[in-house]
Amino acid sequence: MPTIEQVVDKLIQLRVCPEAIGYVREFDDWQQCWDRCERVTWMAWLLCKLRSPSEYYDITGLLSHEHTCNVHSIRQAYPQAPSFIKKGE
């Protein structure tokens, strides 16, 4: 599991908004941050940035049903916080 600073560094590389960076820095643990996030748009955006093209279409398909897409549905489909820090980074 990456440290919060590793996550922040990667998010900065991905050019996320300052509000999201501030939110992540409120936590000591990346999984805890993921588990408590209430911003479905942030979660979906990050997943789309980090996943394979086929998974990207699954995520955008989920988002196309706005009335059913919520934080719970994202967490149900992706219960683990996205892993995007390569070993040694």
N, CA, C and O atoms as CSV, one atom per row, in Angstrom:
chain,resi,resn,atom,element,x,y,z
A,1,MET,N,N,0.857,-1.179,0.000
A,1,MET,CA,C,0.000,0.000,0.000
A,1,MET,C,C,0.904,1.244,0.000
A,1,MET,O,O,1.819,1.343,0.817
A,2,PRO,N,N,0.653,2.175,-0.899
A,2,PRO,CA,C,1.483,3.376,-0.948
A,2,PRO,C,C,1.222,4.286,0.248
A,2,PRO,O,O,0.160,4.246,0.870
A,3,THR,N,N,2.214,5.097,0.542
A,3,THR,CA,C,2.026,6.110,1.586
A,3,THR,C,C,1.152,7.229,1.013
A,3,THR,O,O,0.972,7.342,-0.200
A,4,ILE,N,N,0.619,8.042,1.910
A,4,ILE,CA,C,-0.203,9.171,1.461
A,4,ILE,C,C,0.632,10.121,0.605
A,4,ILE,O,O,0.128,10.659,-0.382
A,5,GLU,N,N,1.872,10.334,0.957
A,5,GLU,CA,C,2.702,11.242,0.151
A,5,GLU,C,C,2.977,10.672,-1.235
A,5,GLU,O,O,3.062,11.429,-2.202
A,6,GLN,N,N,3.117,9.359,-1.352
A,6,GLN,CA,C,3.264,8.745,-2.676
A,6,GLN,C,C,1.989,8.948,-3.496
A,6,GLN,O,O,2.045,9.236,-4.691
A,7,VAL,N,N,0.852,8.794,-2.841
A,7,VAL,CA,C,-0.430,9.000,-3.518
A,7,VAL,C,C,-0.542,10.459,-3.968
A,7,VAL,O,O,-0.909,10.739,-5.110
A,8,VAL,N,N,-0.222,11.380,-3.061
A,8,VAL,CA,C,-0.297,12.805,-3.400
A,8,VAL,C,C,0.619,13.123,-4.578
A,8,VAL,O,O,0.215,13.829,-5.502
A,9,ASP,N,N,1.839,12.612,-4.555
A,9,ASP,CA,C,2.771,12.858,-5.668
A,9,ASP,C,C,2.181,12.375,-6.988
A,9,ASP,O,O,2.262,13.073,-7.999
A,10,LYS,N,N,1.591,11.186,-6.980
A,10,LYS,CA,C,0.995,10.642,-8.203
A,10,LYS,C,C,-0.210,11.472,-8.631
A,10,LYS,O,O,-0.390,11.721,-9.823
A,11,LEU,N,N,-1.026,11.898,-7.694
A,11,LEU,CA,C,-2.192,12.714,-8.028
A,11,LEU,C,C,-1.778,14.060,-8.610
A,11,LEU,O,O,-2.432,14.578,-9.516
A,12,ILE,N,N,-0.704,14.616,-8.095
A,12,ILE,CA,C,-0.179,15.863,-8.655
A,12,ILE,C,C,0.254,15.639,-10.100
A,12,ILE,O,O,-0.006,16.476,-10.965
A,13,GLN,N,N,0.914,14.512,-10.364
A,13,GLN,CA,C,1.305,14.175,-11.741
A,13,GLN,C,C,0.077,14.060,-12.646
A,13,GLN,O,O,0.132,14.422,-13.821
A,14,LEU,N,N,-1.018,13.563,-12.101
A,14,LEU,CA,C,-2.258,13.410,-12.867
A,14,LEU,C,C,-3.041,14.724,-12.958
A,14,LEU,O,O,-4.078,14.794,-13.618
A,15,ARG,N,N,-2.536,15.753,-12.294
A,15,ARG,CA,C,-3.124,17.102,-12.315
A,15,ARG,C,C,-4.535,17.158,-11.729
A,15,ARG,O,O,-5.447,17.751,-12.306
A,16,VAL,N,N,-4.683,16.529,-10.579
A,16,VAL,CA,C,-5.983,16.610,-9.909
A,16,VAL,C,C,-6.144,17.991,-9.291
A,16,VAL,O,O,-5.177,18.739,-9.150
A,17,CYS,N,N,-7.365,18.315,-8.929
A,17,CYS,CA,C,-7.640,19.636,-8.358
A,17,CYS,C,C,-7.050,19.746,-6.949
A,17,CYS,O,O,-6.902,18.741,-6.254
A,18,PRO,N,N,-6.714,20.973,-6.531
A,18,PRO,CA,C,-6.157,21.177,-5.185
A,18,PRO,C,C,-7.082,20.686,-4.069
A,18,PRO,O,O,-6.613,20.232,-3.026
A,19,GLU,N,N,-8.381,20.777,-4.289
A,19,GLU,CA,C,-9.331,20.302,-3.278
A,19,GLU,C,C,-9.164,18.808,-3.028
A,19,GLU,O,O,-9.227,18.358,-1.884
A,20,ALA,N,N,-8.954,18.042,-4.086
A,20,ALA,CA,C,-8.764,16.596,-3.939
A,20,ALA,C,C,-7.462,16.290,-3.214
A,20,ALA,O,O,-7.411,15.386,-2.381
A,21,ILE,N,N,-6.412,17.037,-3.526
A,21,ILE,CA,C,-5.123,16.852,-2.834
A,21,ILE,C,C,-5.304,17.112,-1.337
A,21,ILE,O,O,-4.820,16.345,-0.504
A,22,GLY,N,N,-5.995,18.186,-1.008
A,22,GLY,CA,C,-6.254,18.499,0.402
A,22,GLY,C,C,-7.036,17.402,1.094
A,22,GLY,O,O,-6.759,17.064,2.245
A,23,TYR,N,N,-8.009,16.848,0.397
A,23,TYR,CA,C,-8.810,15.768,0.962
A,23,TYR,C,C,-7.930,14.560,1.268
A,23,TYR,O,O,-8.004,14.005,2.364
A,24,VAL,N,N,-7.110,14.152,0.324
A,24,VAL,CA,C,-6.243,12.978,0.514
A,24,VAL,C,C,-5.309,13.196,1.698
A,24,VAL,O,O,-5.051,12.267,2.464
A,25,ARG,N,N,-4.809,14.397,1.851
A,25,ARG,CA,C,-3.870,14.684,2.950
A,25,ARG,C,C,-4.518,14.638,4.328
A,25,ARG,O,O,-3.816,14.678,5.339
A,26,GLU,N,N,-5.830,14.554,4.384
A,26,GLU,CA,C,-6.525,14.436,5.673
A,26,GLU,C,C,-6.387,13.033,6.267
A,26,GLU,O,O,-6.738,12.814,7.426
A,27,PHE,N,N,-5.884,12.094,5.487
A,27,PHE,CA,C,-5.829,10.694,5.913
A,27,PHE,C,C,-4.390,10.208,6.052
A,27,PHE,O,O,-3.467,10.731,5.427
A,28,ASP,N,N,-4.233,9.182,6.898
A,28,ASP,CA,C,-2.927,8.540,7.073
A,28,ASP,C,C,-2.787,7.310,6.195
A,28,ASP,O,O,-1.684,6.793,6.014
A,29,ASP,N,N,-3.913,6.833,5.642
A,29,ASP,CA,C,-3.935,5.567,4.927
A,29,ASP,C,C,-4.757,5.720,3.647
A,29,ASP,O,O,-5.871,6.243,3.681
A,30,TRP,N,N,-4.211,5.265,2.527
A,30,TRP,CA,C,-4.863,5.397,1.229
A,30,TRP,C,C,-6.178,4.613,1.170
A,30,TRP,O,O,-7.162,5.110,0.622
A,31,GLN,N,N,-6.208,3.409,1.718
A,31,GLN,CA,C,-7.447,2.632,1.704
A,31,GLN,C,C,-8.539,3.343,2.497
A,31,GLN,O,O,-9.696,3.378,2.077
A,32,GLN,N,N,-8.173,3.899,3.624
A,32,GLN,CA,C,-9.135,4.635,4.444
A,32,GLN,C,C,-9.675,5.851,3.675
A,32,GLN,O,O,-10.865,6.158,3.742
A,33,CYS,N,N,-8.803,6.523,2.963
A,33,CYS,CA,C,-9.202,7.658,2.142
A,33,CYS,C,C,-10.220,7.214,1.099
A,33,CYS,O,O,-11.256,7.857,0.924
A,34,TRP,N,N,-9.928,6.122,0.411
A,34,TRP,CA,C,-10.834,5.576,-0.611
A,34,TRP,C,C,-12.173,5.185,0.016
A,34,TRP,O,O,-13.237,5.493,-0.523
A,35,ASP,N,N,-12.106,4.503,1.162
A,35,ASP,CA,C,-13.321,4.015,1.817
A,35,ASP,C,C,-14.239,5.138,2.275
A,35,ASP,O,O,-15.456,4.962,2.322
A,36,ARG,N,N,-13.678,6.275,2.608
A,36,ARG,CA,C,-14.484,7.374,3.152
A,36,ARG,C,C,-14.850,8.443,2.124
A,36,ARG,O,O,-15.605,9.364,2.438
A,37,CYS,N,N,-14.339,8.338,0.926
A,37,CYS,CA,C,-14.632,9.340,-0.090
A,37,CYS,C,C,-16.114,9.330,-0.445
A,37,CYS,O,O,-16.709,8.269,-0.636
A,38,GLU,N,N,-16.697,10.503,-0.529
A,38,GLU,CA,C,-18.112,10.640,-0.896
A,38,GLU,C,C,-18.279,11.319,-2.250
A,38,GLU,O,O,-19.397,11.660,-2.634
A,39,ARG,N,N,-17.186,11.520,-2.976
A,39,ARG,CA,C,-17.234,12.196,-4.273
A,39,ARG,C,C,-17.126,11.171,-5.396
A,39,ARG,O,O,-16.025,10.799,-5.803
A,40,VAL,N,N,-18.266,10.722,-5.890
A,40,VAL,CA,C,-18.273,9.691,-6.932
A,40,VAL,C,C,-17.523,10.158,-8.168
A,40,VAL,O,O,-16.883,9.352,-8.843
A,41,THR,N,N,-17.590,11.431,-8.472
A,41,THR,CA,C,-16.890,11.937,-9.654
A,41,THR,C,C,-15.383,11.822,-9.493
A,41,THR,O,O,-14.685,11.502,-10.456
A,42,TRP,N,N,-14.872,12.074,-8.304
A,42,TRP,CA,C,-13.431,11.930,-8.063
A,42,TRP,C,C,-13.022,10.471,-8.222
A,42,TRP,O,O,-12.033,10.158,-8.886
A,43,MET,N,N,-13.788,9.591,-7.608
A,43,MET,CA,C,-13.454,8.166,-7.640
A,43,MET,C,C,-13.469,7.638,-9.076
A,43,MET,O,O,-12.547,6.944,-9.506
A,44,ALA,N,N,-14.524,7.976,-9.804
A,44,ALA,CA,C,-14.645,7.506,-11.182
A,44,ALA,C,C,-13.551,8.087,-12.065
A,44,ALA,O,O,-12.991,7.377,-12.901
A,45,TRP,N,N,-13.242,9.359,-11.893
A,45,TRP,CA,C,-12.184,9.999,-12.682
A,45,TRP,C,C,-10.856,9.283,-12.452
A,45,TRP,O,O,-10.136,8.971,-13.400
A,46,LEU,N,N,-10.543,9.029,-11.196
A,46,LEU,CA,C,-9.281,8.371,-10.879
A,46,LEU,C,C,-9.242,6.963,-11.460
A,46,LEU,O,O,-8.232,6.554,-12.034
A,47,LEU,N,N,-10.323,6.231,-11.315
A,47,LEU,CA,C,-10.365,4.889,-11.886
A,47,LEU,C,C,-10.170,4.930,-13.399
A,47,LEU,O,O,-9.454,4.101,-13.961
A,48,CYS,N,N,-10.801,5.887,-14.049
A,48,CYS,CA,C,-10.650,6.002,-15.503
A,48,CYS,C,C,-9.221,6.322,-15.897
A,48,CYS,O,O,-8.744,5.849,-16.929
A,49,LYS,N,N,-8.540,7.106,-15.103
A,49,LYS,CA,C,-7.146,7.446,-15.388
A,49,LYS,C,C,-6.207,6.264,-15.202
A,49,LYS,O,O,-5.168,6.184,-15.858
A,50,LEU,N,N,-6.566,5.344,-14.310
A,50,LEU,CA,C,-5.633,4.301,-13.894
A,50,LEU,C,C,-5.920,2.924,-14.451
A,50,LEU,O,O,-5.073,2.036,-14.355
A,51,ARG,N,N,-7.069,2.725,-15.021
A,51,ARG,CA,C,-7.463,1.395,-15.458
A,51,ARG,C,C,-7.191,1.175,-16.942
A,51,ARG,O,O,-6.888,2.106,-17.690
A,52,SER,N,N,-7.309,-0.083,-17.338
A,52,SER,CA,C,-7.136,-0.447,-18.744
A,52,SER,C,C,-8.309,0.101,-19.558
A,52,SER,O,O,-9.356,0.423,-18.996
A,53,PRO,N,N,-8.139,0.207,-20.887
A,53,PRO,CA,C,-9.233,0.722,-21.715
A,53,PRO,C,C,-10.547,-0.043,-21.558
A,53,PRO,O,O,-11.612,0.574,-21.554
A,54,SER,N,N,-10.499,-1.364,-21.430
A,54,SER,CA,C,-11.753,-2.121,-21.282
A,54,SER,C,C,-12.431,-1.778,-19.956
A,54,SER,O,O,-13.655,-1.656,-19.892
A,55,GLU,N,N,-11.641,-1.624,-18.910
A,55,GLU,CA,C,-12.217,-1.237,-17.623
A,55,GLU,C,C,-12.748,0.190,-17.688
A,55,GLU,O,O,-13.754,0.516,-17.058
A,56,TYR,N,N,-12.065,1.037,-18.453
A,56,TYR,CA,C,-12.523,2.415,-18.607
A,56,TYR,C,C,-13.953,2.429,-19.140
A,56,TYR,O,O,-14.793,3.179,-18.645
A,57,TYR,N,N,-14.230,1.604,-20.144
A,57,TYR,CA,C,-15.579,1.572,-20.701
A,57,TYR,C,C,-16.584,1.027,-19.703
A,57,TYR,O,O,-17.734,1.466,-19.690
A,58,ASP,N,N,-16.179,0.084,-18.870
A,58,ASP,CA,C,-17.066,-0.401,-17.809
A,58,ASP,C,C,-17.428,0.732,-16.851
A,58,ASP,O,O,-18.584,0.870,-16.450
A,59,ILE,N,N,-16.435,1.539,-16.489
A,59,ILE,CA,C,-16.650,2.631,-15.541
A,59,ILE,C,C,-17.530,3.704,-16.162
A,59,ILE,O,O,-18.477,4.171,-15.529
A,60,THR,N,N,-17.227,4.103,-17.403
A,60,THR,CA,C,-18.040,5.139,-18.032
A,60,THR,C,C,-19.458,4.635,-18.285
A,60,THR,O,O,-20.412,5.412,-18.248
A,61,GLY,N,N,-19.595,3.339,-18.541
A,61,GLY,CA,C,-20.930,2.764,-18.672
A,61,GLY,C,C,-21.703,2.878,-17.378
A,61,GLY,O,O,-22.893,3.193,-17.374
A,62,LEU,N,N,-21.023,2.624,-16.292
A,62,LEU,CA,C,-21.636,2.760,-14.970
A,62,LEU,C,C,-22.069,4.208,-14.743
A,62,LEU,O,O,-23.151,4.468,-14.217
A,63,LEU,N,N,-21.217,5.136,-15.142
A,63,LEU,CA,C,-21.523,6.552,-14.939
A,63,LEU,C,C,-22.647,7.044,-15.838
A,63,LEU,O,O,-23.308,8.032,-15.517
A,64,SER,N,N,-22.873,6.373,-16.954
A,64,SER,CA,C,-23.926,6.823,-17.859
A,64,SER,C,C,-25.309,6.614,-17.247
A,64,SER,O,O,-26.295,7.173,-17.728
A,65,HIS,N,N,-25.381,5.820,-16.200
A,65,HIS,CA,C,-26.638,5.602,-15.480
A,65,HIS,C,C,-26.587,6.410,-14.187
A,65,HIS,O,O,-26.521,5.855,-13.090
A,66,GLU,N,N,-26.620,7.739,-14.342
A,66,GLU,CA,C,-26.399,8.629,-13.199
A,66,GLU,C,C,-27.325,8.349,-12.030
A,66,GLU,O,O,-26.929,8.508,-10.875
A,67,HIS,N,N,-28.553,7.934,-12.314
A,67,HIS,CA,C,-29.488,7.705,-11.215
A,67,HIS,C,C,-29.088,6.499,-10.367
A,67,HIS,O,O,-29.525,6.386,-9.221
A,68,THR,N,N,-28.266,5.596,-10.908
A,68,THR,CA,C,-27.839,4.439,-10.127
A,68,THR,C,C,-26.377,4.522,-9.722
A,68,THR,O,O,-25.934,3.786,-8.841
A,69,CYS,N,N,-25.626,5.409,-10.355
A,69,CYS,CA,C,-24.198,5.511,-10.033
A,69,CYS,C,C,-24.023,6.402,-8.824
A,69,CYS,O,O,-24.383,7.579,-8.843
A,70,ASN,N,N,-23.474,5.836,-7.787
A,70,ASN,CA,C,-23.185,6.594,-6.583
A,70,ASN,C,C,-21.917,6.022,-5.964
A,70,ASN,O,O,-21.324,5.080,-6.489
A,71,VAL,N,N,-21.523,6.590,-4.871
A,71,VAL,CA,C,-20.306,6.132,-4.212
A,71,VAL,C,C,-20.396,4.652,-3.883
A,71,VAL,O,O,-19.416,3.923,-4.037
A,72,HIS,N,N,-21.539,4.209,-3.438
A,72,HIS,CA,C,-21.704,2.800,-3.086
A,72,HIS,C,C,-21.459,1.897,-4.292
A,72,HIS,O,O,-20.790,0.870,-4.174
A,73,SER,N,N,-22.002,2.278,-5.457
A,73,SER,CA,C,-21.819,1.426,-6.633
A,73,SER,C,C,-20.370,1.404,-7.086
A,73,SER,O,O,-19.891,0.371,-7.554
A,74,ILE,N,N,-19.665,2.514,-6.960
A,74,ILE,CA,C,-18.230,2.534,-7.291
A,74,ILE,C,C,-17.473,1.632,-6.328
A,74,ILE,O,O,-16.655,0.818,-6.755
A,75,ARG,N,N,-17.740,1.769,-5.018
A,75,ARG,CA,C,-17.035,0.949,-4.031
A,75,ARG,C,C,-17.359,-0.530,-4.182
A,75,ARG,O,O,-16.504,-1.384,-3.952
A,76,GLN,N,N,-18.594,-0.832,-4.570
A,76,GLN,CA,C,-18.981,-2.221,-4.754
A,76,GLN,C,C,-18.202,-2.825,-5.923
A,76,GLN,O,O,-17.743,-3.965,-5.847
A,77,ALA,N,N,-18.055,-2.062,-6.995
A,77,ALA,CA,C,-17.321,-2.551,-8.162
A,77,ALA,C,C,-15.814,-2.560,-7.926
A,77,ALA,O,O,-15.108,-3.420,-8.452
A,78,TYR,N,N,-15.322,-1.610,-7.139
A,78,TYR,CA,C,-13.878,-1.459,-6.886
A,78,TYR,C,C,-13.648,-1.251,-5.385
A,78,TYR,O,O,-13.378,-0.130,-4.953
A,79,PRO,N,N,-13.752,-2.322,-4.588
A,79,PRO,CA,C,-13.639,-2.164,-3.136
A,79,PRO,C,C,-12.244,-1.772,-2.667
A,79,PRO,O,O,-12.097,-1.133,-1.625
A,80,GLN,N,N,-11.225,-2.148,-3.423
A,80,GLN,CA,C,-9.860,-1.799,-3.028
A,80,GLN,C,C,-9.481,-0.461,-3.625
A,80,GLN,O,O,-9.823,-0.156,-4.768
A,81,ALA,N,N,-8.781,0.324,-2.852
A,81,ALA,CA,C,-8.273,1.590,-3.371
A,81,ALA,C,C,-7.387,1.294,-4.571
A,81,ALA,O,O,-6.602,0.347,-4.537
A,82,PRO,N,N,-7.498,2.085,-5.627
A,82,PRO,CA,C,-6.687,1.820,-6.813
A,82,PRO,C,C,-5.198,1.819,-6.497
A,82,PRO,O,O,-4.694,2.696,-5.796
A,83,SER,N,N,-4.525,0.844,-7.013
A,83,SER,CA,C,-3.079,0.750,-6.817
A,83,SER,C,C,-2.393,1.280,-8.062
A,83,SER,O,O,-2.504,0.690,-9.137
A,84,PHE,N,N,-1.690,2.381,-7.921
A,84,PHE,CA,C,-1.035,2.965,-9.073
A,84,PHE,C,C,0.404,3.336,-8.792
A,84,PHE,O,O,1.050,3.988,-9.611
A,85,ILE,N,N,0.907,2.932,-7.653
A,85,ILE,CA,C,2.311,3.178,-7.321
A,85,ILE,C,C,3.071,1.895,-7.623
A,85,ILE,O,O,2.807,0.852,-7.025
A,86,LYS,N,N,3.999,1.975,-8.536
A,86,LYS,CA,C,4.798,0.803,-8.881
A,86,LYS,C,C,5.796,0.516,-7.781
A,86,LYS,O,O,6.243,1.429,-7.086
A,87,LYS,N,N,6.150,-0.757,-7.618
A,87,LYS,CA,C,7.155,-1.110,-6.619
A,87,LYS,C,C,8.412,-0.309,-6.870
A,87,LYS,O,O,8.855,-0.160,-8.008
A,88,GLY,N,N,8.975,0.198,-5.805
A,88,GLY,CA,C,10.211,0.959,-5.914
A,88,GLY,C,C,10.006,2.449,-6.098
A,88,GLY,O,O,10.969,3.213,-6.033
A,89,GLU,N,N,8.747,2.889,-6.331
A,89,GLU,CA,C,8.484,4.319,-6.494
A,89,GLU,C,C,8.386,4.972,-5.149
A,89,GLU,O,O,8.168,6.181,-5.064
